[in-house]
Structure formats: structure tokens, C-alpha cells
């Protein structure tokens, strides 16, 4: 995980996921979670960025 991905995962979670995974299911889930509440979006972004 790069510094840029960490910063994006904190401030704009869907963008961090988009850079790592592209437009996939993970991106859409993260976008929905971020709309529903920022904290779930951040947690999901870190989960996606740290899993291999």
C-alpha cells in the first residue's frame, strides 16, 4: 500500500479502491458504503487495499 492509497482511503475512499481494483464490485460496494456513512467506506477501503 502506497502513501497515496492510504491518503485517498482516508479522504476519498472510493477513489482509493478505484485506483487499486478498477471499476469492479469492490468499487461499487465502497461507493455505497461511503454514501451511507463515511466510516464504513473508510473501513472497507482499508480492507480492500490490504487484502491480496
N, CA and C atoms as a LAMMPS dump frame, in Angstrom:
ITEM: TIMESTEP
0
ITEM: NUMBER OF ATOMS
156
ITEM: BOX BOUNDS ff ff ff
-5.0000000000000000e+02 5.0000000000000000e+02
-5.0000000000000000e+02 5.0000000000000000e+02
-5.0000000000000000e+02 5.0000000000000000e+02
ITEM: ATOMS id mol type element x y z
1 1 1 N 0.843 -1.165 0
2 1 2 C 0 0 0
3 1 3 C 0.897 1.24 0
4 2 1 N 0.658 2.122 -0.954
5 2 2 C 1.47 3.325 -1.03
6 2 3 C 0.86 4.436 -0.178
7 3 1 N 1.635 5.475 0.024
8 3 2 C 1.17 6.632 0.807
9 3 3 C -0.039 7.27 0.128
10 4 1 N -0.028 7.36 -1.185
11 4 2 C -1.145 7.943 -1.919
12 4 3 C -2.422 7.144 -1.692
13 5 1 N -2.332 5.827 -1.727
14 5 2 C -3.511 4.99 -1.497
15 5 3 C -4.045 5.159 -0.077
16 6 1 N -3.169 5.293 0.898
17 6 2 C -3.597 5.492 2.282
18 6 3 C -4.322 6.822 2.424
19 7 1 N -3.768 7.875 1.852
20 7 2 C -4.391 9.201 1.928
21 7 3 C -5.749 9.189 1.238
22 8 1 N -5.832 8.569 0.062
23 8 2 C -7.108 8.508 -0.643
24 8 3 C -8.122 7.659 0.11
25 9 1 N -7.668 6.578 0.741
26 9 2 C -8.584 5.73 1.505
27 9 3 C -9.178 6.471 2.688
28 10 1 N -8.465 7.438 3.218
29 10 2 C -8.976 8.2 4.356
30 10 3 C -9.914 9.322 3.891
31 11 1 N -9.524 10.067 2.874
32 11 2 C -10.294 11.239 2.473
33 11 3 C -11.324 10.961 1.386
34 12 1 N -11 10.089 0.416
35 12 2 C -11.926 9.756 -0.669
36 12 3 C -11.86 8.242 -0.888
37 13 1 N -12.517 7.474 -0.028
38 13 2 C -12.384 6.017 -0.074
39 13 3 C -12.677 5.373 -1.437
40 14 1 N -13.739 5.781 -2.166
41 14 2 C -13.98 5.116 -3.45
42 14 3 C -12.851 5.32 -4.469
43 15 1 N -12.196 6.456 -4.412
44 15 2 C -11.102 6.71 -5.345
45 15 3 C -9.905 5.811 -5.057
46 16 1 N -9.625 5.577 -3.783
47 16 2 C -8.548 4.659 -3.419
48 16 3 C -8.816 3.255 -3.914
49 17 1 N -10.064 2.796 -3.777
50 17 2 C -10.438 1.461 -4.257
51 17 3 C -10.411 1.428 -5.78
52 18 1 N -10.848 2.495 -6.409
53 18 2 C -10.856 2.567 -7.866
54 18 3 C -9.451 2.438 -8.435
55 19 1 N -8.48 3.095 -7.818
56 19 2 C -7.109 3.013 -8.312
57 19 3 C -6.537 1.603 -8.18
58 20 1 N -6.918 0.881 -7.132
59 20 2 C -6.378 -0.458 -6.91
60 20 3 C -7.132 -1.52 -7.711
61 21 1 N -8.464 -1.453 -7.738
62 21 2 C -9.278 -2.529 -8.306
63 21 3 C -9.945 -2.18 -9.63
64 22 1 N -10.009 -0.901 -9.973
65 22 2 C -10.76 -0.513 -11.156
66 22 3 C -12.248 -0.483 -10.839
67 23 1 N -13.055 -0.328 -11.887
68 23 2 C -14.498 -0.31 -11.676
69 23 3 C -14.959 -1.761 -11.577
70 24 1 N -15.086 -2.212 -10.345
71 24 2 C -15.493 -3.593 -10.071
72 24 3 C -16.527 -3.577 -8.96
73 25 1 N -16.864 -4.754 -8.489
74 25 2 C -17.827 -4.858 -7.399
75 25 3 C -17.336 -4.175 -6.145
76 26 1 N -16.028 -4.28 -5.873
77 26 2 C -15.464 -3.632 -4.683
78 26 3 C -15.652 -2.124 -4.733
79 27 1 N -15.495 -1.541 -5.906
80 27 2 C -15.679 -0.096 -6.047
81 27 3 C -17.116 0.301 -5.747
82 28 1 N -18.076 -0.42 -6.315
83 28 2 C -19.485 -0.069 -6.127
84 28 3 C -19.923 -0.264 -4.685
85 29 1 N -19.433 -1.328 -4.046
86 29 2 C -19.745 -1.546 -2.631
87 29 3 C -19.187 -0.407 -1.797
88 30 1 N -17.951 -0.016 -2.091
89 30 2 C -17.332 1.066 -1.329
90 30 3 C -18.06 2.38 -1.553
91 31 1 N -18.472 2.633 -2.762
92 31 2 C -19.212 3.866 -3.054
93 31 3 C -20.52 3.896 -2.268
94 32 1 N -21.232 2.786 -2.233
95 32 2 C -22.475 2.713 -1.481
96 32 3 C -22.225 2.902 0.016
97 33 1 N -21.199 2.234 0.545
98 33 2 C -20.882 2.384 1.967
99 33 3 C -20.472 3.815 2.314
100 34 1 N -19.756 4.465 1.412
101 34 2 C -19.338 5.843 1.657
102 34 3 C -20.535 6.786 1.629
103 35 1 N -21.495 6.518 0.758
104 35 2 C -22.703 7.345 0.71
105 35 3 C -23.52 7.157 1.985
106 36 1 N -23.593 5.918 2.465
107 36 2 C -24.371 5.636 3.673
108 36 3 C -23.696 6.161 4.934
109 37 1 N -22.381 6.2 4.914
110 37 2 C -21.625 6.7 6.057
111 37 3 C -20.151 6.644 5.735
112 38 1 N -19.44 7.665 6.047
113 38 2 C -18.038 7.755 5.644
114 38 3 C -17.183 6.698 6.339
115 39 1 N -17.428 6.432 7.606
116 39 2 C -16.596 5.482 8.36
117 39 3 C -16.661 4.069 7.771
118 40 1 N -17.855 3.534 7.426
119 40 2 C -17.863 2.214 6.783
120 40 3 C -17.11 2.2 5.455
121 41 1 N -17.167 3.29 4.717
122 41 2 C -16.433 3.387 3.457
123 41 3 C -14.931 3.35 3.676
124 42 1 N -14.456 4.019 4.714
125 42 2 C -13.024 4.03 5.026
126 42 3 C -12.571 2.642 5.465
127 43 1 N -13.368 1.991 6.317
128 43 2 C -13.013 0.648 6.776
129 43 3 C -12.956 -0.323 5.597
130 44 1 N -13.934 -0.257 4.716
131 44 2 C -13.948 -1.14 3.551
132 44 3 C -12.776 -0.832 2.62
133 45 1 N -12.439 0.419 2.447
134 45 2 C -11.312 0.789 1.59
135 45 3 C -10.012 0.197 2.124
136 46 1 N -9.795 0.294 3.43
137 46 2 C -8.588 -0.293 4.003
138 46 3 C -8.599 -1.813 3.874
139 47 1 N -9.767 -2.42 4.02
140 47 2 C -9.868 -3.874 3.849
141 47 3 C -9.478 -4.274 2.422
142 48 1 N -10.021 -3.561 1.447
143 48 2 C -9.73 -3.888 0.04
144 48 3 C -8.26 -3.642 -0.275
145 49 1 N -7.7 -2.559 0.24
146 49 2 C -6.317 -2.233 -0.076
147 49 3 C -5.323 -3.167 0.605
148 50 1 N -5.699 -3.763 1.724
149 50 2 C -4.746 -4.63 2.43
150 50 3 C -4.873 -6.095 2.056
151 51 1 N -6.025 -6.522 1.493
152 51 2 C -6.132 -7.929 1.115
153 51 3 C -5.377 -8.175 -0.184
154 52 1 N -4.892 -9.389 -0.336
155 52 2 C -4.1 -9.685 -1.538
156 52 3 C -4.907 -10.307 -2.592
